[in-house]
Amino acid sequence: MEKEARIEAAHAAAVAAGQAGYLDPDTGLFVLTAAFLAKRGTCCTRGCRHCPYTDGV
């Protein structure tokens, strides 16, 4: 549960700051925010963590 809380906090901070994404607190990989992905207009079908068009599949 701790991992999910860190991810959600990083995501919320990036969205609040208007950033396209954030560094995953565990892996250091760059993750796009739901807000950024929504601006794209469609799902890219790559299984983005915060995809607003699917359940993250």
RODOKE-518370 format. One record per atom (N, C-alpha, C): residue in three letters; x, y, z. Coordinates in nm, 4 decimals, always signed. Layout:
REM residues N
<miro->Ala; px->X; py->Y; pz->Z>
...
END
This chain:
REM residues 57
<miro->Met; px->+0.0823; py->-0.1189; pz->+0.0000>
<miro->Met; px->+0.0000; py->+0.0000; pz->+0.0000>
<miro->Met; px->+0.0872; py->+0.1261; pz->+0.0000>
<miro->Glu; px->+0.1986; py->+0.1197; pz->+0.0615>
<miro->Glu; px->+0.2918; py->+0.2332; pz->+0.0666>
<miro->Glu; px->+0.3330; py->+0.2759; pz->-0.0745>
<miro->Lys; px->+0.3604; py->+0.1792; pz->-0.1622>
<miro->Lys; px->+0.4038; py->+0.2082; pz->-0.2987>
<miro->Lys; px->+0.2961; py->+0.2871; pz->-0.3734>
<miro->Glu; px->+0.1712; py->+0.2433; pz->-0.3625>
<miro->Glu; px->+0.0620; py->+0.3115; pz->-0.4307>
<miro->Glu; px->+0.0454; py->+0.4548; pz->-0.3806>
<miro->Ala; px->+0.0635; py->+0.4744; pz->-0.2510>
<miro->Ala; px->+0.0516; py->+0.6080; pz->-0.1926>
<miro->Ala; px->+0.1602; py->+0.7003; pz->-0.2469>
<miro->Arg; px->+0.2823; py->+0.6489; pz->-0.2611>
<miro->Arg; px->+0.3915; py->+0.7302; pz->-0.3161>
<miro->Arg; px->+0.3626; py->+0.7675; pz->-0.4615>
<miro->Ile; px->+0.3108; py->+0.6710; pz->-0.5373>
<miro->Ile; px->+0.2786; py->+0.6953; pz->-0.6782>
<miro->Ile; px->+0.1689; py->+0.8001; pz->-0.6898>
<miro->Glu; px->+0.0627; py->+0.7848; pz->-0.6129>
<miro->Glu; px->-0.0484; py->+0.8796; pz->-0.6196>
<miro->Glu; px->-0.0052; py->+1.0196; pz->-0.5762>
<miro->Ala; px->+0.0808; py->+1.0280; pz->-0.4769>
<miro->Ala; px->+0.1299; py->+1.1586; pz->-0.4323>
<miro->Ala; px->+0.2146; py->+1.2242; pz->-0.5413>
<miro->Ala; px->+0.3001; py->+1.1479; pz->-0.6053>
<miro->Ala; px->+0.3843; py->+1.2019; pz->-0.7124>
<miro->Ala; px->+0.2980; py->+1.2454; pz->-0.8302>
<miro->His; px->+0.1969; py->+1.1656; pz->-0.8638>
<miro->His; px->+0.1060; py->+1.1985; pz->-0.9736>
<miro->His; px->+0.0293; py->+1.3267; pz->-0.9422>
<miro->Ala; px->-0.0265; py->+1.3345; pz->-0.8236>
<miro->Ala; px->-0.1039; py->+1.4534; pz->-0.7840>
<miro->Ala; px->-0.0175; py->+1.5792; pz->-0.7861>
<miro->Ala; px->+0.1053; py->+1.5693; pz->-0.7400>
<miro->Ala; px->+0.1951; py->+1.6845; pz->-0.7390>
<miro->Ala; px->+0.2273; py->+1.7300; pz->-0.8812>
<miro->Ala; px->+0.2497; py->+1.6347; pz->-0.9713>
<miro->Ala; px->+0.2804; py->+1.6693; pz->-1.1101>
<miro->Ala; px->+0.1606; py->+1.7345; pz->-1.1774>
<miro->Val; px->+0.0411; py->+1.6811; pz->-1.1543>
<miro->Val; px->-0.0800; py->+1.7399; pz->-1.2130>
<miro->Val; px->-0.0998; py->+1.8814; pz->-1.1589>
<miro->Ala; px->-0.0858; py->+1.8987; pz->-1.0287>
<miro->Ala; px->-0.1044; py->+2.0301; pz->-0.9672>
<miro->Ala; px->-0.0049; py->+2.1330; pz->-1.0219>
<miro->Ala; px->+0.1147; py->+2.0870; pz->-1.0552>
<miro->Ala; px->+0.2177; py->+2.1766; pz->-1.1077>
<miro->Ala; px->+0.2088; py->+2.1952; pz->-1.2589>
<miro->Gly; px->+0.1150; py->+2.1260; pz->-1.3229>
<miro->Gly; px->+0.1002; py->+2.1373; pz->-1.4674>
<miro->Gly; px->+0.2084; py->+2.0669; pz->-1.5456>
<miro->Gln; px->+0.2726; py->+1.9698; pz->-1.4842>
<miro->Gln; px->+0.3810; py->+1.8964; pz->-1.5494>
<miro->Gln; px->+0.3256; py->+1.7788; pz->-1.6306>
<miro->Ala; px->+0.3958; py->+1.7399; pz->-1.7340>
<miro->Ala; px->+0.3536; py->+1.6290; pz->-1.8188>
<miro->Ala; px->+0.3647; py->+1.4952; pz->-1.7475>
<miro->Gly; px->+0.4560; py->+1.4859; pz->-1.6528>
<miro->Gly; px->+0.4759; py->+1.3590; pz->-1.5840>
<miro->Gly; px->+0.5625; py->+1.3757; pz->-1.4612>
<miro->Tyr; px->+0.6036; py->+1.2636; pz->-1.4064>
<miro->Tyr; px->+0.6833; py->+1.2613; pz->-1.2844>
<miro->Tyr; px->+0.7754; py->+1.1402; pz->-1.2884>
<miro->Leu; px->+0.8767; py->+1.1399; pz->-1.2030>
<miro->Leu; px->+0.9649; py->+1.0245; pz->-1.1916>
<miro->Leu; px->+0.9048; py->+0.9267; pz->-1.0919>
<miro->Asp; px->+0.8879; py->+0.8020; pz->-1.1340>
<miro->Asp; px->+0.8347; py->+0.6987; pz->-1.0458>
<miro->Asp; px->+0.9255; py->+0.6903; pz->-0.9240>
<miro->Pro; px->+0.8679; py->+0.7006; pz->-0.8032>
<miro->Pro; px->+0.9511; py->+0.7028; pz->-0.6824>
<miro->Pro; px->+1.0285; py->+0.5737; pz->-0.6566>
<miro->Asp; px->+0.9879; py->+0.4632; pz->-0.7175>
<miro->Asp; px->+1.0581; py->+0.3357; pz->-0.6970>
<miro->Asp; px->+1.1570; py->+0.3026; pz->-0.8077>
<miro->Thr; px->+1.1175; py->+0.3291; pz->-0.9339>
<miro->Thr; px->+1.2028; py->+0.2893; pz->-1.0459>
<miro->Thr; px->+1.2830; py->+0.4028; pz->-1.1062>
<miro->Gly; px->+1.2377; py->+0.5281; pz->-1.0840>
<miro->Gly; px->+1.3034; py->+0.6421; pz->-1.1448>
<miro->Gly; px->+1.2631; py->+0.6653; pz->-1.2900>
<miro->Leu; px->+1.1711; py->+0.5842; pz->-1.3422>
<miro->Leu; px->+1.1252; py->+0.6008; pz->-1.4799>
<miro->Leu; px->+1.0250; py->+0.7153; pz->-1.4883>
<miro->Phe; px->+1.0210; py->+0.7826; pz->-1.6019>
<miro->Phe; px->+0.9288; py->+0.8937; pz->-1.6227>
<miro->Phe; px->+0.7914; py->+0.8386; pz->-1.6575>
<miro->Val; px->+0.6878; py->+0.8862; pz->-1.5867>
<miro->Val; px->+0.5504; py->+0.8397; pz->-1.6052>
<miro->Val; px->+0.4640; py->+0.9598; pz->-1.6420>
<miro->Leu; px->+0.3868; py->+0.9485; pz->-1.7494>
<miro->Leu; px->+0.2988; py->+1.0565; pz->-1.7921>
<miro->Leu; px->+0.1755; py->+1.0644; pz->-1.7020>
<miro->Thr; px->+0.1258; py->+1.1858; pz->-1.6807>
<miro->Thr; px->+0.0076; py->+1.2045; pz->-1.5975>
<miro->Thr; px->-0.1193; py->+1.1816; pz->-1.6794>
<miro->Ala; px->-0.2302; py->+1.1570; pz->-1.6093>
<miro->Ala; px->-0.3599; py->+1.1409; pz->-1.6746>
<miro->Ala; px->-0.3979; py->+1.2693; pz->-1.7478>
<miro->Ala; px->-0.3663; py->+1.3841; pz->-1.6895>
<miro->Ala; px->-0.3982; py->+1.5121; pz->-1.7524>
<miro->Ala; px->-0.3253; py->+1.5275; pz->-1.8859>
<miro->Phe; px->-0.1991; py->+1.4933; pz->-1.8894>
<miro->Phe; px->-0.1226; py->+1.5014; pz->-2.0137>
<miro->Phe; px->-0.1784; py->+1.4045; pz->-2.1172>
<miro->Leu; px->-0.2066; py->+1.2827; pz->-2.0744>
<miro->Leu; px->-0.2587; py->+1.1818; pz->-2.1663>
<miro->Leu; px->-0.3958; py->+1.2207; pz->-2.2205>
<miro->Ala; px->-0.4791; py->+1.2835; pz->-2.1391>
<miro->Ala; px->-0.6119; py->+1.3257; pz->-2.1830>
<miro->Ala; px->-0.6026; py->+1.4291; pz->-2.2948>
<miro->Lys; px->-0.5000; py->+1.5143; pz->-2.2898>
<miro->Lys; px->-0.4818; py->+1.6161; pz->-2.3936>
<miro->Lys; px->-0.4500; py->+1.5545; pz->-2.5291>
<miro->Arg; px->-0.4002; py->+1.4304; pz->-2.5296>
<miro->Arg; px->-0.3685; py->+1.3632; pz->-2.6550>
<miro->Arg; px->-0.4940; py->+1.3309; pz->-2.7341>
<miro->Gly; px->-0.6052; py->+1.3077; pz->-2.6639>
<miro->Gly; px->-0.7330; py->+1.2856; pz->-2.7305>
<miro->Gly; px->-0.7739; py->+1.1414; pz->-2.7525>
<miro->Thr; px->-0.6778; py->+1.0498; pz->-2.7540>
<miro->Thr; px->-0.7088; py->+0.9082; pz->-2.7726>
<miro->Thr; px->-0.6083; py->+0.8222; pz->-2.6964>
<miro->Cys; px->-0.6458; py->+0.6984; pz->-2.6750>
<miro->Cys; px->-0.5568; py->+0.6017; pz->-2.6100>
<miro->Cys; px->-0.4535; py->+0.5520; pz->-2.7106>
<miro->Cys; px->-0.3292; py->+0.5403; pz->-2.6676>
<miro->Cys; px->-0.2223; py->+0.4916; pz->-2.7563>
<miro->Cys; px->-0.2082; py->+0.3395; pz->-2.7490>
<miro->Thr; px->-0.2829; py->+0.2752; pz->-2.6625>
<miro->Thr; px->-0.2857; py->+0.1289; pz->-2.6405>
<miro->Thr; px->-0.1543; py->+0.0722; pz->-2.5871>
<miro->Arg; px->-0.0731; py->+0.1546; pz->-2.5230>
<miro->Arg; px->+0.0540; py->+0.1065; pz->-2.4690>
<miro->Arg; px->+0.0455; py->+0.0715; pz->-2.3208>
<miro->Gly; px->-0.0729; py->+0.0865; pz->-2.2616>
<miro->Gly; px->-0.0907; py->+0.0488; pz->-2.1218>
<miro->Gly; px->-0.0356; py->+0.1488; pz->-2.0228>
<miro->Cys; px->-0.0493; py->+0.2762; pz->-2.0523>
<miro->Cys; px->+0.0001; py->+0.3799; pz->-1.9622>
<miro->Cys; px->-0.0650; py->+0.3691; pz->-1.8243>
<miro->Arg; px->+0.0118; py->+0.3891; pz->-1.7206>
<miro->Arg; px->-0.0335; py->+0.3746; pz->-1.5821>
<miro->Arg; px->-0.1560; py->+0.4602; pz->-1.5519>
<miro->His; px->-0.1590; py->+0.5839; pz->-1.6002>
<miro->His; px->-0.2674; py->+0.6755; pz->-1.5664>
<miro->His; px->-0.3586; py->+0.7051; pz->-1.6864>
<miro->Cys; px->-0.3720; py->+0.6093; pz->-1.7772>
<miro->Cys; px->-0.4525; py->+0.6297; pz->-1.8976>
<miro->Cys; px->-0.5967; py->+0.6668; pz->-1.8614>
<miro->Pro; px->-0.6442; py->+0.7824; pz->-1.9098>
<miro->Pro; px->-0.7811; py->+0.8233; pz->-1.8795>
<miro->Pro; px->-0.8842; py->+0.7557; pz->-1.9704>
<miro->Tyr; px->-0.8394; py->+0.6801; pz->-2.0691>
<miro->Tyr; px->-0.9296; py->+0.6178; pz->-2.1658>
<miro->Tyr; px->-0.9591; py->+0.4711; pz->-2.1366>
<miro->Thr; px->-0.8779; py->+0.4095; pz->-2.0530>
<miro->Thr; px->-0.8954; py->+0.2681; pz->-2.0193>
<miro->Thr; px->-0.8730; py->+0.2508; pz->-1.8693>
<miro->Asp; px->-0.8773; py->+0.1289; pz->-1.8254>
<miro->Asp; px->-0.8469; py->+0.0984; pz->-1.6856>
<miro->Asp; px->-0.6978; py->+0.0739; pz->-1.6670>
<miro->Gly; px->-0.6141; py->+0.1341; pz->-1.7505>
<miro->Gly; px->-0.4693; py->+0.1178; pz->-1.7409>
<miro->Gly; px->-0.4186; py->-0.0062; pz->-1.8098>
<miro->Val; px->-0.5013; py->-0.0613; pz->-1.8993>
<miro->Val; px->-0.4653; py->-0.1841; pz->-1.9701>
<miro->Val; px->-0.3712; py->-0.1537; pz->-2.0826>
END
